[in-house]
Amino acid sequence: MTESQSRYSIVERLTSRKLDIISSKTKLTEEVEEARYKVEKLKSDLTNWEMNIKQDIERTKREKEMRIKDAEREAEDISRRKSAVEKSLNEQISAIDEALGRIEKISESASIQSQD
């Protein structure tokens, strides 16, 4: 009976050791899987980040292009207004020059009449 208990205890210890080893292997497998999952997650995060950055760049580019178009339109409008205002101012200058010319003629006529 001692022999049988001795064998039983050896089998029990070996079985327990085997279970510990299997448990260690399982833990290692889980660690590897977790590490691989982490790598895939980080890769996925990087890909998502890159896509977000591309979208942000495109959005910013569109906004800047819109600002450029708005500034071009504004510059064109100002240029058109400048032409219209210049035309009006030139007409006013011509009218003033004409009035000054008339005044000068009147002054000349008056001075000729006063000399007579």
Phi and psi in degrees as GROMACS dihedral restraints (atoms count N, CA, C in turn):
[ dihedral_restraints ]
;  ai    aj    ak    al  type     phi  dphi    fc
    3     4     5     6     1   -65.9    20    10
    4     5     6     7     1   -39.4    20    10
    6     7     8     9     1   -62.3    20    10
    7     8     9    10     1   -42.4    20    10
    9    10    11    12     1   -68.0    20    10
   10    11    12    13     1   -39.3    20    10
   12    13    14    15     1   -67.6    20    10
   13    14    15    16     1   -37.4    20    10
   15    16    17    18     1   -64.6    20    10
   16    17    18    19     1   -45.7    20    10
   18    19    20    21     1   -63.5    20    10
   19    20    21    22     1   -41.5    20    10
   21    22    23    24     1   -61.1    20    10
   22    23    24    25     1   -43.2    20    10
   24    25    26    27     1   -69.3    20    10
   25    26    27    28     1   -35.9    20    10
   27    28    29    30     1   -65.5    20    10
   28    29    30    31     1   -45.3    20    10
   30    31    32    33     1   -62.1    20    10
   31    32    33    34     1   -41.9    20    10
   33    34    35    36     1   -63.3    20    10
   34    35    36    37     1   -45.2    20    10
   36    37    38    39     1   -64.8    20    10
   37    38    39    40     1   -43.6    20    10
   39    40    41    42     1   -64.8    20    10
   40    41    42    43     1   -41.1    20    10
   42    43    44    45     1   -64.3    20    10
   43    44    45    46     1   -42.8    20    10
   45    46    47    48     1   -62.7    20    10
   46    47    48    49     1   -43.9    20    10
   48    49    50    51     1   -63.5    20    10
   49    50    51    52     1   -41.1    20    10
   51    52    53    54     1   -61.5    20    10
   52    53    54    55     1   -44.2    20    10
   54    55    56    57     1   -63.7    20    10
   55    56    57    58     1   -38.7    20    10
   57    58    59    60     1   -62.2    20    10
   58    59    60    61     1   -42.8    20    10
   60    61    62    63     1   -64.8    20    10
   61    62    63    64     1   -44.6    20    10
   63    64    65    66     1   -61.5    20    10
   64    65    66    67     1   -41.3    20    10
   66    67    68    69     1   -62.5    20    10
   67    68    69    70     1   -42.4    20    10
   69    70    71    72     1   -63.1    20    10
   70    71    72    73     1   -41.9    20    10
   72    73    74    75     1   -62.7    20    10
   73    74    75    76     1   -42.2    20    10
   75    76    77    78     1   -62.3    20    10
   76    77    78    79     1   -43.4    20    10
   78    79    80    81     1   -61.3    20    10
   79    80    81    82     1   -42.0    20    10
   81    82    83    84     1   -62.5    20    10
   82    83    84    85     1   -42.9    20    10
   84    85    86    87     1   -61.8    20    10
   85    86    87    88     1   -43.0    20    10
   87    88    89    90     1   -63.4    20    10
   88    89    90    91     1   -41.2    20    10
   90    91    92    93     1   -62.6    20    10
   91    92    93    94     1   -41.8    20    10
   93    94    95    96     1   -63.2    20    10
   94    95    96    97     1   -45.3    20    10
   96    97    98    99     1   -62.9    20    10
   97    98    99   100     1   -41.9    20    10
   99   100   101   102     1   -63.9    20    10
  100   101   102   103     1   -41.6    20    10
  102   103   104   105     1   -64.6    20    10
  103   104   105   106     1   -42.5    20    10
  105   106   107   108     1   -65.5    20    10
  106   107   108   109     1   -40.2    20    10
  108   109   110   111     1   -61.4    20    10
  109   110   111   112     1   -42.4    20    10
  111   112   113   114     1   -61.1    20    10
  112   113   114   115     1   -43.0    20    10
  114   115   116   117     1   -60.7    20    10
  115   116   117   118     1   -47.8    20    10
  117   118   119   120     1   -63.0    20    10
  118   119   120   121     1   -39.1    20    10
  120   121   122   123     1   -64.2    20    10
  121   122   123   124     1   -43.9    20    10
  123   124   125   126     1   -64.6    20    10
  124   125   126   127     1   -39.6    20    10
  126   127   128   129     1   -63.1    20    10
  127   128   129   130     1   -43.5    20    10
  129   130   131   132     1   -63.0    20    10
  130   131   132   133     1   -43.3    20    10
  132   133   134   135     1   -60.3    20    10
  133   134   135   136     1   -42.3    20    10
  135   136   137   138     1   -63.2    20    10
  136   137   138   139     1   -45.3    20    10
  138   139   140   141     1   -61.0    20    10
  139   140   141   142     1   -45.8    20    10
  141   142   143   144     1   -62.0    20    10
  142   143   144   145     1   -41.7    20    10
  144   145   146   147     1   -62.0    20    10
  145   146   147   148     1   -44.8    20    10
  147   148   149   150     1   -61.1    20    10
  148   149   150   151     1   -41.6    20    10
  150   151   152   153     1   -64.1    20    10
  151   152   153   154     1   -42.8    20    10
  153   154   155   156     1   -61.7    20    10
  154   155   156   157     1   -42.7    20    10
  156   157   158   159     1   -62.2    20    10
  157   158   159   160     1   -45.1    20    10
  159   160   161   162     1   -60.1    20    10
  160   161   162   163     1   -43.1    20    10
  162   163   164   165     1   -64.7    20    10
  163   164   165   166     1   -41.3    20    10
  165   166   167   168     1   -63.4    20    10
  166   167   168   169     1   -41.2    20    10
  168   169   170   171     1   -64.1    20    10
  169   170   171   172     1   -45.0    20    10
  171   172   173   174     1   -62.2    20    10
  172   173   174   175     1   -43.3    20    10
  174   175   176   177     1   -63.0    20    10
  175   176   177   178     1   -45.7    20    10
  177   178   179   180     1   -64.2    20    10
  178   179   180   181     1   -40.8    20    10
  180   181   182   183     1   -61.9    20    10
  181   182   183   184     1   -45.7    20    10
  183   184   185   186     1   -60.4    20    10
  184   185   186   187     1   -43.0    20    10
  186   187   188   189     1   -61.2    20    10
  187   188   189   190     1   -43.5    20    10
  189   190   191   192     1   -67.0    20    10
  190   191   192   193     1   -39.9    20    10
  192   193   194   195     1   -63.2    20    10
  193   194   195   196     1   -39.1    20    10
  195   196   197   198     1   -65.1    20    10
  196   197   198   199     1   -40.5    20    10
  198   199   200   201     1   -62.8    20    10
  199   200   201   202     1   -40.1    20    10
  201   202   203   204     1   -62.4    20    10
  202   203   204   205     1   -47.1    20    10
  204   205   206   207     1   -60.9    20    10
  205   206   207   208     1   -42.7    20    10
  207   208   209   210     1   -61.5    20    10
  208   209   210   211     1   -43.2    20    10
  210   211   212   213     1   -65.7    20    10
  211   212   213   214     1   -38.1    20    10
  213   214   215   216     1   -64.2    20    10
  214   215   216   217     1   -44.5    20    10
  216   217   218   219     1   -61.0    20    10
  217   218   219   220     1   -43.7    20    10
  219   220   221   222     1   -63.0    20    10
  220   221   222   223     1   -43.0    20    10
  222   223   224   225     1   -62.7    20    10
  223   224   225   226     1   -40.7    20    10
  225   226   227   228     1   -64.9    20    10
  226   227   228   229     1   -43.8    20    10
  228   229   230   231     1   -61.3    20    10
  229   230   231   232     1   -43.7    20    10
  231   232   233   234     1   -63.4    20    10
  232   233   234   235     1   -40.3    20    10
  234   235   236   237     1   -62.8    20    10
  235   236   237   238     1   -43.8    20    10
  237   238   239   240     1   -63.4    20    10
  238   239   240   241     1   -44.3    20    10
  240   241   242   243     1   -61.9    20    10
  241   242   243   244     1   -39.8    20    10
  243   244   245   246     1   -59.2    20    10
  244   245   246   247     1   -46.0    20    10
  246   247   248   249     1   -60.5    20    10
  247   248   249   250     1   -45.5    20    10
  249   250   251   252     1   -64.7    20    10
  250   251   252   253     1   -44.1    20    10
  252   253   254   255     1   -66.4    20    10
  253   254   255   256     1   -42.5    20    10
  255   256   257   258     1   -59.9    20    10
  256   257   258   259     1   -42.2    20    10
  258   259   260   261     1   -59.8    20    10
  259   260   261   262     1   -46.9    20    10
  261   262   263   264     1   -62.0    20    10
  262   263   264   265     1   -43.8    20    10
  264   265   266   267     1   -65.9    20    10
  265   266   267   268     1   -40.0    20    10
  267   268   269   270     1   -62.3    20    10
  268   269   270   271     1   -39.7    20    10
  270   271   272   273     1   -63.7    20    10
  271   272   273   274     1   -40.2    20    10
  273   274   275   276     1   -64.7    20    10
  274   275   276   277     1   -41.5    20    10
  276   277   278   279     1   -62.3    20    10
  277   278   279   280     1   -43.7    20    10
  279   280   281   282     1   -60.9    20    10
  280   281   282   283     1   -43.2    20    10
  282   283   284   285     1   -62.9    20    10
  283   284   285   286     1   -41.2    20    10
  285   286   287   288     1   -66.1    20    10
  286   287   288   289     1   -43.6    20    10
  288   289   290   291     1   -60.5    20    10
  289   290   291   292     1   -41.2    20    10
  291   292   293   294     1   -63.3    20    10
  292   293   294   295     1   -44.4    20    10
  294   295   296   297     1   -63.6    20    10
  295   296   297   298     1   -42.1    20    10
  297   298   299   300     1   -63.8    20    10
  298   299   300   301     1   -38.7    20    10
  300   301   302   303     1   -62.4    20    10
  301   302   303   304     1   -43.0    20    10
  303   304   305   306     1   -63.5    20    10
  304   305   306   307     1   -43.6    20    10
  306   307   308   309     1   -61.2    20    10
  307   308   309   310     1   -40.8    20    10
  309   310   311   312     1   -63.3    20    10
  310   311   312   313     1   -42.6    20    10
  312   313   314   315     1   -64.5    20    10
  313   314   315   316     1   -42.0    20    10
  315   316   317   318     1   -62.3    20    10
  316   317   318   319     1   -42.2    20    10
  318   319   320   321     1   -64.0    20    10
  319   320   321   322     1   -40.8    20    10
  321   322   323   324     1   -65.9    20    10
  322   323   324   325     1   -43.3    20    10
  324   325   326   327     1   -62.8    20    10
  325   326   327   328     1   -42.4    20    10
  327   328   329   330     1   -65.7    20    10
  328   329   330   331     1   -38.9    20    10
  330   331   332   333     1   -73.3    20    10
  331   332   333   334     1   -31.0    20    10
  333   334   335   336     1   -69.7    20    10
  334   335   336   337     1   -42.0    20    10
  336   337   338   339     1   -66.3    20    10
  337   338   339   340     1   -36.7    20    10
  339   340   341   342     1   -74.3    20    10
  340   341   342   343     1   -21.6    20    10
  342   343   344   345     1   -79.2    20    10
  343   344   345   346     1   -24.6    20    10
